[in-house]
């Protein structure tokens, strides 16, 4: 038998992810994370939020554009 679903409110999910609710709504609207509407409220599955975190992991060697090599003389 499946374990019961642990639902998060959008406020709880946003806090868990360390983002604003507005950013969370954008992620839901873009299909990056699944949201479920129950009447007037939106809920997220804890497992979906955890999966989103894992999918957002940065692969090693992909951020070199954020710290380009400085060419030329450096003070020192």
Buried (B, 14 or more C-beta within 10 A) or exposed (E): EEEEEEBBEBEBBBBBBEEEBEEBBEBBEEEEBBBEEEEEEBBBBBEBBEEBEEEEEEEEEEEEEEEEEEEEEEEE
